[in-house]
Each structure stands twice: as C-alpha cells, then as structure tokens.
Amino acid sequence: MSVIPCDQDSRLRAQIDRFAEALKTQAHALGDHGLSEADFYASPILRGAIEKLRGEFSATMRGKREFVQHVLNHMQDGGFIADWDRAKAGARNDYYVQLNSGRIAVIDLKGCLDGANTNIFERPPEADEFVTWSLCTNTGADPRRNAWSGIHTRLSAEMISRNQRVDGVVIWDWICGTLGRPCPKLATLAQSPRTTSLGPFTTPPPCIYVLPGEIPCLERPHAPARRLEAVELLAAFHQAFGGTDDEVNYVDFDLAEQGEGLFRRTSVRRAGLPQHASEMTPIRRV
C-alpha cells in the first residue's frame, strides 16, 4: 500500500547515480577547455555547465504547457469540459476551465510536489473549484516521496494555516507510462488499451486525489474527502482518460490541539482501503 501506485525505478536510479559519479570525476576529460585536471575542478566550469543544463530542463514550461494543451483540447473535444483558456499574464494561476455545468475550475500547475513552490498558491475568488496539477518530469525523482511531501507536508499545512481550500490534486505528465516511470495501471485490464494518444504524447490515466470540502477546525476536526463527482474537473479527468473507480485516491484530514500547538493527520484511501497515513504531525509551514 502506498500514497501513489507507481514507484521509483531502482535500476534507473542506480544508473543515474553512477553517471553522476562518473561526471564528477571524469568531467575534466571532456571538451576543449585546455585546463589541467586540478585547474578544471577549481574553476566554475563544471558547476556552471550543470546549472545551465538544469535551468534548460526545469525552468522552461514549454513542454509542460504543450502537454496540458493537448490534455485540455482532448477533454473539450470529447465533451468532458465546455471550454478552457490560459490565465491572463501576471495571474498567479495557470488555466481556467469552464465545466459543463457552467462552473469555473482553476488549475495551478506545479512541478515535483516536494519543492517549495507547492506552498505558493492562491485560490482566486471566482474559482468554483481549485486544483493543483503536478507535472514532475524528473525521471530520477521518487514519485512516492513527491506525492506525500506535497499532499501532507506542504498542502495540508498551508490549507489549514491559511484557511485556503484546494479541492484536488492531479499527479500526471508525459513521463508517466514510459521506461523512465513505469505505470502499474498499464499492467491491469490487459484486454483493453489503457493509454490515450495526445499528439506526440501517449499517456495512461492520471493519478487523482480528492481533498476535503472543508478545512478542519477544532469545532469540526475531521474533514473527510468529498465524492469524486463533487469535484467536476477531477471527475472529467477520470472519465476522459479511462480511469477506474478503484484508482481514485481520497484524502482525509484530522486536526487536534496538543499543548499550545495544532497537529494534523493526513490519510489516503484508495479502493476502499487505507493506503497511507501520517501520525498527528505539528503544523509547521515549510
């Protein structure tokens, strides 16, 4: 049992670690810098090159936005949503979706959920639904660590401290289902395809987390997840990409006062069974 079905590929992680070690010790033999080994490692060349590559891979949102555009177009073409648009320049959120009911859902795009950027969100007043969508395209990242860090360590603390509701979390990108991140969903229901073609992408169903409809407080310390159907955008994701009901995750929060501090527990249920839960954890915004 785990917070998310997929797991880190230990063989890939080992290969990445070995290559990183080789790069640290053999980088001086690459290129035409003309420096001795000692001078090369004393120079900023290696660190600068790594930071440049890191920035090129992680700072750009182009690939992420292309994937999102294909996803939302597919949902609109299939009648699962009515319309969608990019948020205006300078807005703190990313996409506005007009649902078939006429309600408005706002999507806040994030990278890997274990980063500090997960803490930075603002639910706009016009949002009937507010959803965090994590696109973690780092194949070396640990999916379970990212999911738990985002949902429990970061989102739950921010939601309770700031009394700002997030209705759901979607964890899903174009790496899902590839050799870099095998998807257990593709090993089930082998008699029917479980992938969807979206332009250059082929993707399995998303991982969906339904959060509580109310922020817990001392007067109402137990905040259970809502039904999937209560968050129309999440239900549209689920239907549009062939998710099964036993794959949907439901997140409950419990709040308690201990001494002078507030503590919360986060619990994840899937297929009617507990999957992962914290102890009562002090609320410290990180």
C-alpha positions as a Markdown table, in Angstrom:
| # | Residue | x | y | z |
|---|---|---|---|---|
| 1 | Met | 0.0 | 0.0 | 0.0 |
| 2 | Ser | 1.3 | 3.4 | -0.9 |
| 3 | Val | 0.3 | 7.0 | -1.5 |
| 4 | Ile | 0.7 | 6.6 | -5.2 |
| 5 | Pro | 0.8 | 3.3 | -7.2 |
| 6 | Cys | 4.0 | 4.0 | -9.1 |
| 7 | Asp | 7.4 | 3.6 | -7.6 |
| 8 | Gln | 10.9 | 4.8 | -8.3 |
| 9 | Asp | 12.8 | 2.6 | -10.8 |
| 10 | Ser | 15.7 | 1.4 | -8.7 |
| 11 | Arg | 17.8 | 0.4 | -11.7 |
| 12 | Leu | 17.3 | 3.8 | -13.3 |
| 13 | Arg | 18.2 | 5.5 | -10.1 |
| 14 | Ala | 21.4 | 3.4 | -9.8 |
| 15 | Gln | 22.3 | 4.3 | -13.4 |
| 16 | Ile | 21.8 | 8.0 | -12.7 |
| 17 | Asp | 23.9 | 7.8 | -9.6 |
| 18 | Arg | 26.7 | 6.0 | -11.4 |
| 19 | Phe | 26.7 | 8.5 | -14.3 |
| 20 | Ala | 26.6 | 11.4 | -11.8 |
| 21 | Glu | 29.7 | 10.0 | -10.1 |
| 22 | Ala | 31.5 | 9.5 | -13.4 |
| 23 | Leu | 30.7 | 13.0 | -14.4 |
| 24 | Lys | 32.1 | 14.4 | -11.1 |
| 25 | Thr | 35.4 | 12.5 | -11.6 |
| 26 | Gln | 35.8 | 12.5 | -15.4 |
| 27 | Ala | 34.4 | 15.8 | -16.5 |
| 28 | His | 37.9 | 17.3 | -16.9 |
| 29 | Ala | 38.4 | 14.9 | -19.8 |
| 30 | Leu | 35.5 | 16.4 | -21.8 |
| 31 | Gly | 35.6 | 19.4 | -24.1 |
| 32 | Asp | 38.5 | 21.7 | -25.1 |
| 33 | His | 38.9 | 23.9 | -22.1 |
| 34 | Gly | 42.7 | 23.4 | -22.1 |
| 35 | Leu | 42.9 | 23.3 | -18.3 |
| 36 | Ser | 44.7 | 20.8 | -16.1 |
| 37 | Glu | 42.6 | 18.4 | -14.0 |
| 38 | Ala | 43.3 | 20.5 | -10.9 |
| 39 | Asp | 42.6 | 23.8 | -12.6 |
| 40 | Phe | 39.4 | 22.5 | -14.2 |
| 41 | Tyr | 37.9 | 21.4 | -10.8 |
| 42 | Ala | 39.0 | 24.7 | -9.2 |
| 43 | Ser | 37.2 | 26.6 | -12.0 |
| 44 | Pro | 33.4 | 27.3 | -12.2 |
| 45 | Ile | 33.1 | 25.4 | -15.5 |
| 46 | Leu | 31.5 | 22.2 | -14.2 |
| 47 | Arg | 29.1 | 23.9 | -11.8 |
| 48 | Gly | 28.2 | 26.5 | -14.4 |
| 49 | Ala | 27.5 | 23.8 | -17.0 |
| 50 | Ile | 25.3 | 21.8 | -14.6 |
| 51 | Glu | 23.3 | 24.9 | -13.6 |
| 52 | Lys | 22.9 | 25.8 | -17.3 |
| 53 | Leu | 21.6 | 22.4 | -18.2 |
| 54 | Arg | 19.4 | 22.3 | -15.1 |
| 55 | Gly | 17.9 | 25.6 | -16.0 |
| 56 | Glu | 17.2 | 24.5 | -19.5 |
| 57 | Phe | 15.5 | 21.3 | -18.3 |
| 58 | Ser | 13.5 | 22.6 | -15.4 |
| 59 | Ala | 12.9 | 26.4 | -15.9 |
| 60 | Thr | 11.0 | 26.2 | -19.2 |
| 61 | Met | 7.3 | 25.5 | -19.1 |
| 62 | Arg | 7.1 | 24.9 | -22.9 |
| 63 | Gly | 6.9 | 21.1 | -22.8 |
| 64 | Lys | 4.6 | 21.2 | -19.8 |
| 65 | Arg | 2.2 | 23.6 | -21.4 |
| 66 | Glu | 2.2 | 21.6 | -24.6 |
| 67 | Phe | 1.1 | 18.5 | -22.7 |
| 68 | Val | -1.6 | 20.5 | -20.8 |
| 69 | Gln | -2.9 | 22.0 | -24.0 |
| 70 | His | -3.3 | 18.5 | -25.6 |
| 71 | Val | -5.0 | 17.2 | -22.5 |
| 72 | Leu | -7.5 | 20.1 | -22.3 |
| 73 | Asn | -8.2 | 20.0 | -26.0 |
| 74 | His | -8.9 | 16.3 | -25.8 |
| 75 | Met | -11.3 | 16.9 | -22.9 |
| 76 | Gln | -13.1 | 19.7 | -24.7 |
| 77 | Asp | -13.3 | 17.7 | -28.0 |
| 78 | Gly | -14.8 | 14.7 | -26.1 |
| 79 | Gly | -17.4 | 16.9 | -24.4 |
| 80 | Phe | -15.9 | 16.4 | -20.9 |
| 81 | Ile | -15.4 | 20.1 | -20.4 |
| 82 | Ala | -17.0 | 23.1 | -22.2 |
| 83 | Asp | -14.0 | 25.3 | -22.8 |
| 84 | Trp | -10.6 | 26.3 | -21.4 |
| 85 | Asp | -8.2 | 29.2 | -21.6 |
| 86 | Arg | -4.8 | 30.3 | -20.3 |
| 87 | Ala | -4.8 | 32.6 | -17.3 |
| 88 | Lys | -4.0 | 36.2 | -18.1 |
| 89 | Ala | -0.4 | 37.4 | -17.9 |
| 90 | Gly | 0.6 | 38.1 | -14.4 |
| 91 | Ala | -2.0 | 35.8 | -12.8 |
| 92 | Arg | -0.8 | 33.5 | -10.1 |
| 93 | Asn | -2.7 | 30.5 | -11.6 |
| 94 | Asp | -2.4 | 28.9 | -15.0 |
| 95 | Tyr | -5.6 | 27.7 | -16.6 |
| 96 | Tyr | -9.3 | 28.5 | -16.3 |
| 97 | Val | -11.7 | 25.7 | -17.3 |
| 98 | Gln | -15.4 | 26.1 | -18.0 |
| 99 | Leu | -17.1 | 23.0 | -16.8 |
| 100 | Asn | -20.2 | 21.5 | -18.5 |
| 101 | Ser | -22.3 | 22.7 | -15.5 |
| 102 | Gly | -21.2 | 26.3 | -16.1 |
| 103 | Arg | -18.9 | 26.3 | -13.1 |
| 104 | Ile | -15.3 | 27.6 | -13.3 |
| 105 | Ala | -12.4 | 25.4 | -12.3 |
| 106 | Val | -8.9 | 27.0 | -11.9 |
| 107 | Ile | -5.8 | 24.9 | -12.4 |
| 108 | Asp | -2.5 | 25.7 | -10.6 |
| 109 | Leu | 0.4 | 24.0 | -12.4 |
| 110 | Lys | 3.3 | 22.7 | -10.2 |
| 111 | Gly | 6.5 | 20.7 | -10.8 |
| 112 | Cys | 7.6 | 18.0 | -8.4 |
| 113 | Leu | 5.5 | 18.4 | -5.3 |
| 114 | Asp | 8.4 | 18.2 | -2.8 |
| 115 | Gly | 9.6 | 21.7 | -3.8 |
| 116 | Ala | 8.8 | 24.9 | -2.0 |
| 117 | Asn | 6.8 | 26.1 | -5.0 |
| 118 | Thr | 4.0 | 23.8 | -3.9 |
| 119 | Asn | 3.4 | 26.1 | -0.9 |
| 120 | Ile | 2.8 | 29.1 | -3.2 |
| 121 | Phe | -0.8 | 29.1 | -4.2 |
| 122 | Glu | -3.8 | 31.5 | -4.1 |
| 123 | Arg | -7.3 | 30.4 | -4.7 |
| 124 | Pro | -9.0 | 33.1 | -6.8 |
| 125 | Pro | -12.4 | 34.2 | -5.6 |
| 126 | Glu | -14.0 | 33.3 | -8.9 |
| 127 | Ala | -13.0 | 29.7 | -8.7 |
| 128 | Asp | -15.8 | 27.2 | -8.0 |
| 129 | Glu | -13.1 | 24.5 | -8.0 |
| 130 | Phe | -9.3 | 24.9 | -7.5 |
| 131 | Val | -7.0 | 22.0 | -8.4 |
| 132 | Thr | -3.2 | 21.6 | -8.2 |
| 133 | Trp | -1.7 | 19.7 | -11.1 |
| 134 | Ser | 1.8 | 18.3 | -10.6 |
| 135 | Leu | 3.9 | 17.7 | -13.7 |
| 136 | Cys | 7.1 | 16.2 | -12.3 |
| 137 | Thr | 9.2 | 15.4 | -15.4 |
| 138 | Asn | 12.4 | 14.4 | -13.4 |
| 139 | Thr | 12.7 | 10.7 | -14.1 |
| 140 | Gly | 15.1 | 10.4 | -11.2 |
| 141 | Ala | 12.6 | 11.7 | -8.7 |
| 142 | Asp | 10.8 | 9.4 | -6.2 |
| 143 | Pro | 7.1 | 9.6 | -7.0 |
| 144 | Arg | 6.0 | 8.4 | -3.6 |
| 145 | Arg | 8.2 | 10.9 | -1.8 |
| 146 | Asn | 6.9 | 13.7 | -4.0 |
| 147 | Ala | 3.3 | 12.8 | -3.6 |
| 148 | Trp | 3.4 | 12.5 | 0.2 |
| 149 | Ser | 5.6 | 15.6 | 0.6 |
| 150 | Gly | 3.2 | 17.7 | -1.5 |
| 151 | Ile | -0.1 | 16.5 | -0.1 |
| 152 | His | 0.8 | 16.1 | 3.6 |
| 153 | Thr | 3.9 | 18.1 | 4.4 |
| 154 | Arg | 3.1 | 21.1 | 2.2 |
| 155 | Leu | -0.5 | 21.4 | 1.1 |
| 156 | Ser | -2.3 | 20.3 | 4.2 |
| 157 | Ala | -0.2 | 22.6 | 6.4 |
| 158 | Glu | -0.8 | 25.6 | 4.1 |
| 159 | Met | -4.5 | 24.8 | 3.7 |
| 160 | Ile | -5.1 | 24.7 | 7.4 |
| 161 | Ser | -2.9 | 27.6 | 8.3 |
| 162 | Arg | -4.3 | 29.9 | 5.7 |
| 163 | Asn | -7.8 | 28.5 | 5.5 |
| 164 | Gln | -7.5 | 28.1 | 1.7 |
| 165 | Arg | -9.1 | 25.1 | 0.2 |
| 166 | Val | -7.6 | 23.1 | -2.6 |
| 167 | Asp | -10.2 | 20.7 | -4.0 |
| 168 | Gly | -7.9 | 18.2 | -5.5 |
| 169 | Val | -4.5 | 17.2 | -6.8 |
| 170 | Val | -3.7 | 15.6 | -10.2 |
| 171 | Ile | -0.2 | 14.0 | -10.5 |
| 172 | Trp | 0.4 | 13.3 | -14.2 |
| 173 | Asp | 2.7 | 14.1 | -17.1 |
| 174 | Trp | 4.1 | 12.7 | -20.3 |
| 175 | Ile | 6.8 | 10.7 | -18.5 |
| 176 | Cys | 4.1 | 8.5 | -16.9 |
| 177 | Gly | 4.0 | 5.1 | -18.5 |
| 178 | Thr | 7.4 | 5.4 | -20.1 |
| 179 | Leu | 10.6 | 3.4 | -19.4 |
| 180 | Gly | 11.6 | 6.2 | -17.0 |
| 181 | Arg | 8.4 | 5.9 | -15.0 |
| 182 | Pro | 6.6 | 2.6 | -15.5 |
| 183 | Cys | 2.8 | 2.8 | -14.7 |
| 184 | Pro | 1.2 | 0.0 | -12.8 |
| 185 | Lys | -2.2 | 0.9 | -14.3 |
| 186 | Leu | -0.9 | -0.4 | -17.7 |
| 187 | Ala | -0.4 | -3.8 | -16.2 |
| 188 | Thr | -4.1 | -4.2 | -15.5 |
| 189 | Leu | -7.1 | -4.8 | -17.7 |
| 190 | Ala | -4.7 | -6.1 | -20.4 |
| 191 | Gln | -7.6 | -7.0 | -22.6 |
| 192 | Ser | -8.3 | -3.3 | -23.4 |
| 193 | Pro | -5.8 | -0.4 | -24.0 |
| 194 | Arg | -5.4 | 2.0 | -21.1 |
| 195 | Thr | -3.4 | 4.7 | -22.9 |
| 196 | Thr | -4.6 | 7.8 | -24.8 |
| 197 | Ser | -2.8 | 9.4 | -27.7 |
| 198 | Leu | -2.5 | 13.2 | -27.4 |
| 199 | Gly | -0.5 | 14.5 | -30.3 |
| 200 | Pro | 3.1 | 13.4 | -29.7 |
| 201 | Phe | 2.2 | 12.0 | -26.2 |
| 202 | Thr | 0.8 | 8.6 | -25.2 |
| 203 | Thr | -0.4 | 8.6 | -21.6 |
| 204 | Pro | -2.0 | 6.4 | -19.0 |
| 205 | Pro | -4.9 | 7.6 | -16.8 |
| 206 | Pro | -3.9 | 10.3 | -14.3 |
| 207 | Cys | -3.5 | 9.9 | -10.5 |
| 208 | Ile | -6.3 | 11.8 | -8.9 |
| 209 | Tyr | -6.6 | 12.9 | -5.3 |
| 210 | Val | -9.9 | 14.2 | -4.0 |
| 211 | Leu | -9.4 | 16.5 | -1.0 |
| 212 | Pro | -11.9 | 17.5 | 1.7 |
| 213 | Gly | -14.7 | 20.0 | 1.0 |
| 214 | Glu | -14.0 | 21.9 | 4.2 |
| 215 | Ile | -10.9 | 22.9 | 6.1 |
| 216 | Pro | -10.8 | 21.1 | 9.5 |
| 217 | Cys | -11.1 | 23.2 | 12.6 |
| 218 | Leu | -11.2 | 22.4 | 16.3 |
| 219 | Glu | -15.0 | 22.5 | 16.2 |
| 220 | Arg | -15.0 | 20.1 | 13.2 |
| 221 | Pro | -11.7 | 18.3 | 13.5 |
| 222 | His | -12.4 | 15.5 | 11.0 |
| 223 | Ala | -12.5 | 16.7 | 7.3 |
| 224 | Pro | -13.2 | 13.7 | 5.0 |
| 225 | Ala | -12.6 | 13.8 | 1.3 |
| 226 | Arg | -15.6 | 14.6 | -0.9 |
| 227 | Arg | -17.0 | 12.2 | -3.5 |
| 228 | Leu | -15.3 | 12.3 | -6.9 |
| 229 | Glu | -18.4 | 13.6 | -8.5 |
| 230 | Ala | -18.4 | 16.7 | -6.2 |
| 231 | Val | -15.3 | 18.0 | -7.9 |
| 232 | Glu | -16.4 | 18.2 | -11.5 |
| 233 | Leu | -13.0 | 18.8 | -13.0 |
| 234 | Leu | -11.5 | 15.7 | -11.3 |
| 235 | Ala | -14.4 | 13.6 | -12.5 |
| 236 | Ala | -13.9 | 14.9 | -16.0 |
| 237 | Phe | -10.2 | 13.9 | -15.9 |
| 238 | His | -11.2 | 10.5 | -14.6 |
| 239 | Gln | -13.8 | 9.9 | -17.3 |
| 240 | Ala | -11.8 | 11.4 | -20.2 |
| 241 | Phe | -8.8 | 9.1 | -19.7 |
| 242 | Gly | -10.4 | 5.9 | -18.7 |
| 243 | Gly | -9.7 | 5.8 | -15.0 |
| 244 | Thr | -11.3 | 3.1 | -12.9 |
| 245 | Asp | -13.0 | 3.9 | -9.6 |
| 246 | Asp | -10.6 | 1.8 | -7.6 |
| 247 | Glu | -7.7 | 4.1 | -8.8 |
| 248 | Val | -9.1 | 7.3 | -7.3 |
| 249 | Asn | -7.5 | 8.5 | -4.1 |
| 250 | Tyr | -9.4 | 10.1 | -1.3 |
| 251 | Val | -7.6 | 12.3 | 1.2 |
| 252 | Asp | -8.9 | 12.9 | 4.8 |
| 253 | Phe | -7.6 | 15.5 | 7.3 |
| 254 | Asp | -7.9 | 15.3 | 11.1 |
| 255 | Leu | -7.0 | 18.2 | 13.4 |
| 256 | Ala | -6.1 | 18.2 | 17.1 |
| 257 | Glu | -4.8 | 20.6 | 19.6 |
| 258 | Gln | -1.9 | 19.4 | 21.7 |
| 259 | Gly | -0.5 | 21.8 | 24.3 |
| 260 | Glu | -0.2 | 25.1 | 22.5 |
| 261 | Gly | 0.1 | 23.8 | 19.0 |
| 262 | Leu | -2.1 | 22.4 | 16.3 |
| 263 | Phe | -1.5 | 19.0 | 14.8 |
| 264 | Arg | -3.0 | 17.3 | 11.8 |
| 265 | Arg | -3.2 | 13.8 | 10.4 |
| 266 | Thr | -3.4 | 13.1 | 6.6 |
| 267 | Ser | -4.9 | 9.8 | 5.4 |
| 268 | Val | -5.1 | 8.5 | 1.9 |
| 269 | Arg | -7.7 | 5.9 | 0.9 |
| 270 | Arg | -7.9 | 4.0 | -2.4 |
| 271 | Ala | -10.3 | 1.2 | -3.5 |
| 272 | Gly | -12.0 | 1.5 | -0.1 |
| 273 | Leu | -8.8 | 0.7 | 1.8 |
| 274 | Pro | -6.3 | 2.8 | 3.8 |
| 275 | Gln | -3.2 | 3.3 | 1.7 |
| 276 | His | -1.0 | 5.7 | 3.7 |
| 277 | Ala | -1.4 | 7.9 | 6.8 |
| 278 | Ser | 0.7 | 10.1 | 8.9 |
| 279 | Glu | 0.9 | 10.4 | 12.7 |
| 280 | Met | -0.5 | 13.5 | 14.3 |
| 281 | Thr | 2.0 | 16.0 | 12.9 |
| 282 | Pro | 2.6 | 19.6 | 14.1 |
| 283 | Ile | 1.6 | 22.2 | 11.6 |
| 284 | Arg | 4.9 | 23.8 | 10.5 |
| 285 | Arg | 4.7 | 25.7 | 7.2 |
| 286 | Val | 7.9 | 24.8 | 5.3 |
